[in-house]
Amino acid sequence: MMRALFAIYYFIKYLPLRLWRHRGPMEHRGFVGVQIDGLAHADLAYAVEQGYLPRVRRRLRNREYKLQPIPAGLPSATSYAQVGMFYGENADIPAFRWYERADRRVVNCNRPHSAEYIRARLGDRLGILRGGSSYVNLVDGDADRAVLTANSSVPRSFFEEIGGLRLFLLALMHPLRMAMTVLAAFLEIAFELYDRHSGPGRHSSVVEGWFPVIRALSNVIFRELQTVAVMADVYAGVPYIFTTFASYDELAHHYGPRSRPALKNLRGIFGRILEIEKIIRRLPGRHYDLIILSDHGQTEGAPFLRLYGATLGQVIHRHFEGRSVRIEAEAPDLPSAKTRDLYADHLDRRAESRSFLTRGLLRSAARVLRRITNAESYLVEKYYVDTDNDFVVTYSGTLAHVYFSRWPERLDDAAVRREFSDVLDFLVAHPGVGLVATKAPEGGLVLRSRRGVARLAGGEVTVLEGDNPLAPYDDAGPLGRRALERMGGFRNAGDLILFGAYDERGYVCFDDQVASHGALGGPQFWPFILLPNDPRFDHLAITDPRDLYAQVFLPYHHEPLRKSGA
């Protein structure tokens, strides 16, 4: 009876969306996949224990769902995880950012052209969202509808990209909710300013000028839009739906994974997920499984820039130039910023002797220059290209790759020692670098640190000098070692693969973050999956995100995934 009443209620509520009602058969079970970016299994368990997620705790206690850790693989990054679970393959994604020698370009996975570049390399592989919807993901999984997704297989206008007429109708159907969302966005900006200056952020190493706006967009605007869109898709009977809530990851980077802002945000995310669960339970029609997971965790630490007064790329550049490297907590000034400041001062002086109109224009130009200067100080360096010394450094959290770009092919350990032994020794000795890996000529990797030298091959470490350099990072055991060896074998991995230094005090992050991911060590390698307590999921053997493709998502497709006409 109640189910019938809810059917009538939602029929009336979503009447304007009848145009998008799924036309195919409804007897096959579908899935709603929800990814919480950057949430480690240990941090989810902590949030449950601390009372932030009482309804999740109740469902686990009642055995409605089962929670288990899964390995992130390497790199422990969204791009590697999502491409793997959507397409069943994630080879040659060595980081969130890397350098492609053949194309002489840096691939940055949150840029649309880079996401499209990755998708193009997958060839004829078809994704798990074929016939479904993708919301706020890096790749679209070949979804028929992809909204706010970095890569989309169907060209769209900006209006279509943000949801088009369908999203406009959804907003009209929820006027009070949309009004509350706008108000909440302004409150979120106020919360960010408080957290930064008076709350937990007053001790944070990360300050970004645009982050209050980014926080409002991801924590409030996108979260509400994607929740309503997923609920509408469930009503419409769309068989395969996947969305990513990215805001927890951002707050964890800025404040830490167990900080008050991050945990409050997590509570809000699960509130929206439980709204989706409610409509799944109440609506007649297609039966859905709600699958909640994360792509990686976060390991706490401190930024390399804050600790050593320069980025990793700048440190290597100074070594090439023969300069001494300062080891102090002082960020270098940017020459371009200094130049713009001088121009702004000059414009202000010129304005003093001009007419009212000219004075206003000159002072406006000076203000714009100063804002650009201030903004630049907030734009964190994501990679470093040195054309004078022919090297490229890409940062991906706790992981970095160094490429000697003059060579058309990746250098092995013998070539690195022959051509760049001083750079290798310098990085091994640097206190911010905990591990340096190179390709072994006979296969596998050569690992170096201040502890010693070893070879990793076949998942086993053979110590060659001193102590095992991988020991501080080896808490994942054989899974971690095999993941490192696989990543080290990618054709586009760096000539040098670097992990930040890691001990009981935390990780050194090459990005400007107080918690990060990308490498091995700590919670970053152990995300989670939360599944319905169903015998179908009793015997999962997940060793990498690409295993989720075949073991979790592919069984929902009752016909083989293949190209049209194939």
C-alpha positions in Angstrom: 0.0 0.0 0.0 2.7 2.5 1.0 4.7 1.6 -2.1 1.7 2.4 -4.2 1.2 5.8 -2.5 4.8 6.7 -3.0 4.5 5.7 -6.7 1.6 8.1 -7.1 3.5 10.9 -5.2 6.6 10.5 -7.3 4.6 10.2 -10.5 3.1 13.6 -9.8 6.4 15.1 -8.6 8.4 14.0 -11.6 5.7 14.3 -14.2 7.7 16.9 -16.3 10.4 14.2 -16.7 8.2 11.6 -18.3 10.0 12.5 -21.6 13.2 10.9 -20.2 11.5 7.8 -18.8 13.5 4.7 -19.7 11.8 2.9 -22.5 13.5 -0.5 -22.1 12.5 -3.5 -20.0 12.6 -2.9 -16.2 12.9 -6.5 -15.0 16.7 -6.4 -14.9 18.3 -5.2 -11.7 20.3 -1.9 -12.1 22.9 -0.2 -9.9 23.5 3.2 -8.4 27.2 3.6 -7.9 28.3 6.4 -5.5 32.0 7.2 -5.2 33.2 9.3 -2.2 36.4 10.7 -3.4 39.4 10.2 -1.1 37.7 8.4 1.9 39.9 5.7 3.4 38.3 2.6 4.9 40.0 3.5 8.3 38.6 7.0 8.2 35.1 5.8 7.3 35.3 3.4 10.3 36.4 6.3 12.5 33.5 8.5 11.4 31.1 5.7 12.2 32.7 5.1 15.6 32.6 8.8 16.5 28.9 9.1 15.8 29.1 11.1 12.6 27.2 8.5 10.6 24.6 6.9 12.9 22.4 5.5 10.1 25.3 3.9 8.5 26.2 2.3 11.8 22.7 1.0 12.2 22.7 -0.5 8.7 26.0 -2.2 9.4 24.8 -3.5 12.8 21.6 -4.8 11.2 23.7 -6.5 8.5 21.9 -4.7 5.7 25.3 -3.8 4.2 28.8 -5.1 4.5 31.9 -2.9 4.6 35.3 -4.0 3.5 38.7 -2.4 2.5 39.9 -2.7 -1.0 43.4 -1.9 -2.4 43.7 1.3 -4.4 46.5 0.0 -6.6 49.2 2.4 -7.7 49.0 5.2 -8.3 46.4 5.6 -5.5 44.6 8.3 -7.6 41.1 8.9 -8.9 42.1 8.6 -12.6 43.7 5.2 -12.1 40.8 3.9 -10.0 37.9 5.2 -12.1 39.3 4.2 -15.5 39.9 0.8 -14.1 36.4 0.2 -12.6 34.6 1.8 -15.6 36.6 0.1 -18.4 38.4 -2.9 -16.8 41.9 -1.6 -17.7 44.1 1.1 -16.3 47.5 0.4 -17.6 49.8 3.3 -18.5 48.2 5.7 -16.0 51.3 6.2 -13.8 49.9 9.1 -11.8 47.3 11.8 -11.7 49.7 13.9 -13.8 52.4 12.6 -16.0 54.5 13.5 -19.1 54.0 11.8 -22.5 57.4 11.8 -24.3 56.0 11.0 -27.7 53.5 13.9 -27.6 55.7 16.2 -25.5 52.8 17.0 -23.3 51.8 16.9 -19.6 48.6 14.9 -19.0 46.6 16.3 -16.1 43.6 14.1 -15.5 41.1 16.7 -14.3 41.4 18.6 -17.6 38.8 17.6 -20.2 41.4 17.2 -23.1 43.5 14.9 -20.9 40.5 12.8 -19.9 39.6 12.5 -23.6 43.2 11.6 -24.3 42.9 8.7 -21.8 39.6 7.6 -23.2 40.9 7.6 -26.8 43.7 5.2 -25.7 41.2 2.6 -24.4 40.1 1.9 -28.0 37.1 -0.3 -28.4 36.6 -1.0 -24.7 33.1 -0.1 -23.6 32.3 1.2 -20.2 29.9 0.0 -17.5 27.6 3.1 -17.9 26.7 2.3 -21.5 22.9 3.0 -21.5 23.1 4.9 -18.2 24.2 8.2 -16.6 27.4 9.8 -15.3 27.4 12.7 -12.9 30.5 14.6 -11.7 33.0 11.9 -12.8 36.4 12.0 -14.5 35.4 9.7 -17.3 31.9 8.9 -18.5 32.0 5.1 -18.8 30.3 5.5 -22.2 27.1 6.8 -20.5 24.3 8.1 -22.6 24.0 11.1 -20.3 27.2 12.7 -18.9 26.8 15.8 -16.8 29.8 17.7 -15.2 32.1 14.9 -16.4 35.6 15.7 -17.6 35.5 13.3 -20.5 32.3 12.8 -22.5 32.0 10.7 -25.7 29.2 13.0 -27.0 30.0 16.7 -27.8 27.7 19.0 -25.8 27.1 22.7 -25.4 27.8 24.3 -22.0 24.0 24.3 -21.3 23.8 20.6 -22.1 27.0 19.9 -20.1 25.5 21.2 -16.9 22.3 19.2 -17.4 20.3 21.2 -20.0 16.5 21.3 -19.9 16.3 18.3 -17.6 18.3 20.1 -14.9 16.3 23.3 -15.4 13.1 21.3 -14.8 14.5 19.6 -11.8 15.3 23.0 -10.3 11.8 24.2 -11.0 10.3 21.1 -9.3 12.3 21.7 -6.1 12.1 25.5 -5.7 12.4 25.5 -1.9 15.3 23.0 -2.0 17.1 25.2 -4.6 16.6 28.3 -2.6 18.0 26.6 0.5 20.9 25.4 -1.6 21.8 29.0 -2.7 21.6 30.1 1.0 23.7 27.1 2.1 26.4 28.0 -0.5 26.9 31.4 1.0 27.0 29.9 4.5 29.6 27.4 3.2 31.8 30.3 2.1 31.5 31.8 5.6 32.3 28.4 7.2 35.5 28.2 5.1 36.6 31.7 6.2 36.0 30.8 9.8 37.7 27.4 9.5 40.7 29.0 7.9 41.2 31.9 10.3 39.6 30.8 13.6 38.9 27.1 13.4 41.1 24.1 12.5 42.5 25.8 9.4 44.4 28.4 11.4 47.2 25.7 11.6 46.7 24.4 8.1 49.6 24.7 5.6 47.2 25.2 2.7 45.7 28.5 1.8 44.1 29.0 -1.6 42.3 32.2 -2.6 39.5 30.6 -4.6 39.0 27.7 -2.2 35.9 29.2 -0.4 34.1 29.4 -3.8 35.3 25.9 -4.8 34.1 24.6 -1.4 30.7 26.2 -1.9 30.4 24.7 -5.4 31.5 21.1 -4.5 30.0 20.9 -1.0 26.7 22.5 -1.7 25.8 23.2 -5.4 27.1 20.1 -7.1 26.1 17.9 -4.2 22.5 19.0 -4.4 22.3 18.9 -8.2 23.8 15.5 -8.5 21.6 14.1 -5.7 18.4 15.4 -7.4 19.6 14.2 -10.8 20.3 10.7 -9.5 16.9 10.5 -7.8 15.2 11.6 -11.0 17.2 8.8 -12.9 16.0 6.2 -10.4 12.4 7.4 -11.0 13.0 7.2 -14.7 14.4 3.6 -14.5 17.8 4.4 -15.9 19.6 1.1 -15.4 23.2 2.2 -14.6 23.9 5.4 -12.7 27.3 6.5 -11.2 28.2 9.7 -9.4 31.2 11.0 -7.5 31.0 13.2 -4.4 34.3 15.0 -4.5 34.0 17.5 -1.6 35.4 15.3 1.2 38.6 14.8 -0.8 39.1 18.6 -1.1 38.5 19.2 2.6 40.8 16.4 3.6 43.6 17.8 1.4 43.2 21.2 3.1 42.4 20.2 6.8 43.1 16.5 7.2 40.9 13.4 6.7 39.6 13.4 10.3 39.3 17.2 10.7 36.0 18.7 11.7 35.3 20.3 8.3 36.0 16.9 6.5 33.9 14.8 8.9 31.0 17.3 8.8 31.1 17.2 5.1 31.1 13.4 5.1 27.9 13.5 7.3 26.3 15.7 4.6 27.3 13.4 1.8 25.8 10.3 3.5 22.7 12.3 4.2 22.3 12.7 0.4 23.2 9.1 -0.2 20.5 8.0 2.2 18.0 10.2 0.3 18.9 8.3 -2.8 18.5 5.0 -0.9 15.1 6.0 0.3 13.7 6.6 -3.2 15.3 3.3 -4.3 13.5 1.4 -1.6 10.1 3.1 -2.0 9.7 3.4 -5.8 8.1 0.5 -7.7 9.7 -0.4 -11.0 13.4 -1.3 -11.5 15.2 -2.8 -8.5 18.5 -1.2 -7.8 21.6 -2.1 -5.8 23.2 0.9 -4.0 27.0 0.4 -4.2 29.1 2.9 -2.2 32.9 3.0 -2.6 36.0 5.2 -2.7 38.9 5.4 -5.0 41.7 5.9 -2.5 42.3 7.2 1.0 44.5 9.9 2.4 47.7 9.9 4.4 48.4 12.9 6.6 51.6 14.9 6.2 53.1 18.3 5.3 53.8 20.0 2.0 57.3 19.8 0.5 57.2 23.5 -0.3 56.4 24.5 3.3 59.1 22.3 4.7 62.0 23.1 2.3 61.2 26.5 0.9 60.9 25.4 -2.7 59.0 22.9 -4.8 60.6 19.6 -5.9 61.0 21.0 -9.4 62.7 24.1 -8.2 65.0 22.1 -5.9 66.1 19.9 -8.9 66.6 23.0 -11.1 68.8 24.6 -8.4 70.9 21.4 -8.3 71.4 21.5 -12.1 72.3 25.2 -11.8 74.8 24.4 -9.0 73.0 26.6 -6.5 72.7 25.8 -2.8 69.2 24.7 -1.8 67.8 26.4 1.3 66.1 24.1 3.7 63.7 26.5 5.5 60.0 27.3 5.6 60.0 30.2 3.2 58.2 30.1 -0.1 60.1 31.8 -3.0 58.6 34.9 -4.7 57.5 34.5 -8.3 59.4 36.9 -10.6 56.2 37.4 -12.8 54.3 38.4 -9.7 57.0 40.9 -8.7 56.9 42.4 -12.2 53.1 42.8 -12.1 53.4 44.5 -8.7 55.8 47.0 -10.1 53.5 47.7 -13.0 50.6 48.1 -10.6 52.5 50.6 -8.5 53.5 52.5 -11.7 49.8 52.7 -12.8 48.8 54.0 -9.4 51.4 56.8 -9.6 50.4 57.7 -13.2 46.7 57.9 -12.0 47.5 60.7 -9.5 48.0 63.3 -12.3 45.2 62.3 -14.6 41.6 63.2 -15.2 38.8 61.6 -13.2 37.9 59.1 -15.9 41.5 58.2 -16.8 42.4 58.0 -13.1 39.6 55.5 -12.5 40.6 53.4 -15.5 44.3 53.3 -14.4 43.4 52.4 -10.8 41.1 49.7 -12.0 43.9 48.2 -14.1 46.2 48.4 -11.1 43.6 46.5 -9.0 43.3 43.8 -11.7 47.0 43.3 -11.8 47.3 43.0 -8.0 44.4 40.5 -8.0 46.2 38.4 -10.7 49.4 38.6 -8.6 47.5 37.5 -5.5 45.7 34.8 -7.4 49.1 33.5 -8.7 50.3 33.0 -5.2 47.4 30.7 -4.6 47.9 28.7 -7.8 49.8 25.7 -6.6 52.5 24.3 -8.9 51.3 20.9 -10.3 54.3 20.2 -12.6 57.6 21.8 -13.4 59.1 22.0 -16.9 62.8 23.0 -17.2 63.7 23.6 -20.9 67.2 24.7 -20.1 68.1 21.4 -18.4 65.7 19.2 -20.3 63.7 17.7 -17.4 60.0 17.6 -16.4 58.7 16.9 -12.9 55.0 16.0 -12.3 53.4 16.0 -8.8 50.6 13.7 -7.8 50.3 14.1 -4.0 52.8 11.8 -2.3 54.1 10.6 -5.7 56.3 12.4 -8.2 57.8 11.4 -11.6 61.0 12.9 -13.0 61.5 12.7 -16.8 64.8 13.5 -18.5 63.0 14.8 -21.6 66.0 14.9 -24.0 65.8 11.1 -24.4 62.9 9.7 -26.5 62.7 6.6 -24.4 62.5 6.0 -20.7 66.0 5.5 -19.1 66.8 2.4 -17.1 68.9 2.4 -13.9 72.2 1.9 -15.7 71.5 4.9 -18.0 70.4 7.1 -15.1 73.5 6.3 -13.2 75.6 7.0 -16.3 74.0 10.3 -17.2 72.6 11.7 -14.0 74.3 10.0 -11.1 74.6 13.3 -9.3 70.9 14.0 -9.5 70.1 10.5 -8.4 72.4 10.8 -5.4 71.1 14.3 -4.5 67.4 13.1 -4.5 68.2 9.9 -2.5 69.9 12.1 0.1 67.2 14.8 0.3 65.2 14.6 3.6 61.9 15.2 1.8 62.3 12.2 -0.5 61.8 8.8 1.0 62.2 6.5 -2.0 63.6 6.7 -5.5 62.8 3.9 -8.0 64.3 3.3 -11.4 63.7 0.7 -14.1 66.0 -2.3 -13.6 67.7 -3.4 -16.9 66.9 -7.0 -16.1 63.3 -6.3 -15.2 61.6 -5.0 -12.1 62.7 -1.9 -10.2 65.8 -0.7 -8.4 64.8 1.0 -5.1 67.0 3.5 -3.3 66.7 5.5 -0.1 69.0 6.7 2.7 68.4 3.3 4.3 69.8 1.2 1.4 69.4 -0.2 -2.1 67.2 -3.1 -3.2 65.7 -4.7 -6.3 61.9 -5.4 -6.6 61.0 -8.2 -9.0 58.2 -10.7 -9.0 56.7 -9.0 -5.9 59.8 -9.8 -3.8 62.4 -7.4 -2.5 66.1 -8.3 -2.6 68.3 -6.0 -0.5 71.5 -5.1 -2.3 73.0 -2.6 0.2 72.1 -1.6 3.7 68.5 -2.0 4.8 65.3 -2.5 2.8 64.4 1.0 1.4 60.8 -0.1 0.9 60.3 -1.0 4.6 58.5 2.3 5.7 56.0 1.9 2.9 55.4 -1.9 3.1 52.3 -2.0 5.3 50.2 -3.3 2.3 52.6 -6.3 2.0 52.6 -8.3 -1.3 49.6 -6.3 -2.8 51.6 -3.0 -2.4 54.8 -4.5 -3.8 53.0 -5.9 -6.8 51.2 -2.6 -7.4 54.5 -0.7 -7.2 56.2 -3.1 -9.7 53.3 -2.8 -12.1 53.3 1.0 -12.0 57.0 1.0 -12.4 56.6 -1.0 -15.6 54.3 1.5 -17.3 56.0 2.8 -20.4 55.2 6.4 -19.4 56.4 6.2 -15.8 59.2 8.6 -14.9 62.9 7.9 -15.3 62.8 8.5 -11.6 59.8 7.6 -9.5 59.7 9.4 -6.1 57.8 8.8 -2.9 57.7 11.5 -0.3 59.5 10.8 3.0 57.2 8.9 5.4 57.5 8.1 9.1 55.4 8.2 12.2 55.1 12.0 11.9 53.4 11.7 8.5 54.1 12.0 4.7 55.9 14.7 2.8 53.5 15.7 0.0 54.8 17.1 -3.3 51.5 18.9 -3.8 50.6 21.7 -1.4 48.4 19.5 0.9 48.3 18.5 4.5 46.9 15.1 3.6 47.4 13.4 0.3 47.7 10.2 -1.8 49.3 8.8 -4.9 51.9 6.4 -3.4 52.2 3.6 -0.9 52.0 3.9 2.9 49.2 4.4 5.4 45.5 4.8 4.7 46.0 6.2 1.1 46.2 2.7 -0.3 43.1 1.4 1.4 39.7 2.8 0.2 36.5 0.9 0.9 33.5 -0.7 -0.7 30.0 -0.8 1.0 27.8 -3.4 -0.6 24.4 -4.9 0.0 24.6 -7.9 2.2 23.9 -10.3 -0.6 25.5 -13.7 -1.5 26.3 -12.3 -4.9 29.1 -10.3 -3.3 30.4 -12.9 -0.9 33.4 -14.0 -2.8 35.0 -10.9 -4.2 38.7 -11.0 -4.8 39.7 -7.4 -5.4 43.4 -6.7 -5.9 43.1 -3.5 -8.0 40.2 -1.2 -9.0 40.1 -2.8 -12.4 38.7 -6.0 -10.7 35.6 -4.1 -9.8 34.7 -3.9 -13.5 34.2 -7.7 -13.9 33.3 -8.7 -10.4 30.9 -6.0 -9.3 29.6 -3.9 -12.2 29.7 -6.1 -15.4 27.2 -8.7 -14.1 24.4 -6.1 -14.3 24.8 -6.0 -18.1 22.8 -8.9 -19.4 24.2 -8.5 -22.9 27.9 -8.3 -23.8 29.3 -4.8 -24.0 30.3 -4.2 -27.6 30.4 -1.4 -30.1 27.2 -0.9 -32.2 27.4 -3.0 -35.3 30.4 -5.0 -34.0 
